[in-house]
């Protein structure tokens, strides 16, 4: 939950390394910063397709892991 404190401020104030971490490792930037920057600032229009692509990638990966877990699941009484 403390990572969400980073979403209170624009990513522009953080160092480049921290910006990369907050964008690609822990995608707080795609949740809070980039959608609002796309609406309010010039030059951020190219991030919208990137955000959509990453959402599909992470969503598909999560769905694949879920399906793998369901195939390997054994109930306690089984």
Rosetta constraint file for C-alpha pairs under 8 A:
AtomPair CA 1 CA 5 HARMONIC 7.62 0.50
AtomPair CA 2 CA 6 HARMONIC 7.90 0.50
AtomPair CA 3 CA 7 HARMONIC 7.73 0.50
AtomPair CA 4 CA 8 HARMONIC 7.39 0.50
AtomPair CA 4 CA 28 HARMONIC 7.21 0.50
AtomPair CA 5 CA 9 HARMONIC 7.98 0.50
AtomPair CA 6 CA 28 HARMONIC 7.79 0.50
AtomPair CA 7 CA 11 HARMONIC 7.87 0.50
AtomPair CA 7 CA 28 HARMONIC 6.45 0.50
AtomPair CA 7 CA 29 HARMONIC 7.13 0.50
AtomPair CA 7 CA 32 HARMONIC 5.96 0.50
AtomPair CA 7 CA 33 HARMONIC 7.01 0.50
AtomPair CA 9 CA 13 HARMONIC 7.60 0.50
AtomPair CA 10 CA 33 HARMONIC 6.24 0.50
AtomPair CA 11 CA 19 HARMONIC 6.14 0.50
AtomPair CA 11 CA 29 HARMONIC 7.11 0.50
AtomPair CA 11 CA 33 HARMONIC 6.78 0.50
AtomPair CA 12 CA 19 HARMONIC 7.76 0.50
AtomPair CA 14 CA 18 HARMONIC 6.14 0.50
AtomPair CA 14 CA 19 HARMONIC 6.10 0.50
AtomPair CA 15 CA 19 HARMONIC 6.13 0.50
AtomPair CA 16 CA 20 HARMONIC 6.28 0.50
AtomPair CA 17 CA 21 HARMONIC 6.37 0.50
AtomPair CA 18 CA 22 HARMONIC 6.05 0.50
AtomPair CA 19 CA 23 HARMONIC 6.00 0.50
AtomPair CA 19 CA 29 HARMONIC 8.00 0.50
AtomPair CA 20 CA 24 HARMONIC 5.88 0.50
AtomPair CA 20 CA 25 HARMONIC 7.39 0.50
AtomPair CA 21 CA 25 HARMONIC 4.90 0.50
AtomPair CA 21 CA 26 HARMONIC 6.16 0.50
AtomPair CA 21 CA 27 HARMONIC 7.78 0.50
AtomPair CA 22 CA 26 HARMONIC 5.06 0.50
AtomPair CA 22 CA 27 HARMONIC 5.50 0.50
AtomPair CA 22 CA 28 HARMONIC 5.54 0.50
AtomPair CA 22 CA 29 HARMONIC 5.71 0.50
AtomPair CA 23 CA 27 HARMONIC 4.62 0.50
AtomPair CA 23 CA 28 HARMONIC 6.12 0.50
AtomPair CA 23 CA 29 HARMONIC 4.75 0.50
AtomPair CA 23 CA 30 HARMONIC 6.28 0.50
AtomPair CA 27 CA 31 HARMONIC 6.70 0.50
AtomPair CA 28 CA 32 HARMONIC 6.14 0.50
AtomPair CA 28 CA 33 HARMONIC 7.57 0.50
AtomPair CA 29 CA 33 HARMONIC 4.86 0.50
AtomPair CA 29 CA 34 HARMONIC 5.93 0.50
AtomPair CA 30 CA 34 HARMONIC 5.35 0.50
AtomPair CA 30 CA 35 HARMONIC 6.83 0.50
AtomPair CA 30 CA 51 HARMONIC 6.13 0.50
AtomPair CA 31 CA 35 HARMONIC 7.11 0.50
AtomPair CA 32 CA 36 HARMONIC 6.90 0.50
AtomPair CA 33 CA 37 HARMONIC 6.00 0.50
AtomPair CA 34 CA 38 HARMONIC 5.89 0.50
AtomPair CA 34 CA 44 HARMONIC 7.30 0.50
AtomPair CA 34 CA 47 HARMONIC 6.86 0.50
AtomPair CA 34 CA 48 HARMONIC 7.55 0.50
AtomPair CA 35 CA 39 HARMONIC 6.67 0.50
AtomPair CA 35 CA 48 HARMONIC 7.25 0.50
AtomPair CA 36 CA 40 HARMONIC 6.05 0.50
AtomPair CA 37 CA 41 HARMONIC 5.09 0.50
AtomPair CA 37 CA 42 HARMONIC 7.88 0.50
AtomPair CA 37 CA 44 HARMONIC 6.22 0.50
AtomPair CA 38 CA 42 HARMONIC 7.28 0.50
AtomPair CA 38 CA 43 HARMONIC 7.83 0.50
AtomPair CA 38 CA 44 HARMONIC 5.00 0.50
AtomPair CA 38 CA 45 HARMONIC 5.43 0.50
AtomPair CA 38 CA 47 HARMONIC 7.47 0.50
AtomPair CA 38 CA 48 HARMONIC 7.12 0.50
AtomPair CA 44 CA 48 HARMONIC 7.62 0.50
AtomPair CA 46 CA 50 HARMONIC 7.05 0.50
AtomPair CA 47 CA 51 HARMONIC 5.96 0.50
AtomPair CA 48 CA 52 HARMONIC 6.22 0.50
AtomPair CA 49 CA 53 HARMONIC 6.07 0.50
AtomPair CA 50 CA 54 HARMONIC 6.14 0.50
AtomPair CA 51 CA 55 HARMONIC 6.09 0.50
AtomPair CA 52 CA 56 HARMONIC 6.28 0.50
AtomPair CA 53 CA 57 HARMONIC 6.12 0.50
AtomPair CA 54 CA 58 HARMONIC 6.01 0.50
AtomPair CA 55 CA 59 HARMONIC 5.83 0.50
AtomPair CA 56 CA 60 HARMONIC 5.85 0.50
AtomPair CA 57 CA 61 HARMONIC 6.07 0.50
AtomPair CA 58 CA 62 HARMONIC 6.00 0.50
AtomPair CA 59 CA 63 HARMONIC 6.11 0.50
AtomPair CA 60 CA 64 HARMONIC 6.09 0.50
AtomPair CA 61 CA 65 HARMONIC 6.23 0.50
AtomPair CA 62 CA 66 HARMONIC 6.12 0.50
AtomPair CA 63 CA 67 HARMONIC 6.20 0.50
AtomPair CA 64 CA 68 HARMONIC 6.17 0.50
AtomPair CA 65 CA 69 HARMONIC 6.13 0.50
AtomPair CA 66 CA 70 HARMONIC 6.23 0.50
AtomPair CA 67 CA 71 HARMONIC 6.28 0.50
AtomPair CA 68 CA 72 HARMONIC 6.39 0.50
AtomPair CA 69 CA 73 HARMONIC 5.99 0.50
AtomPair CA 74 CA 78 HARMONIC 6.41 0.50
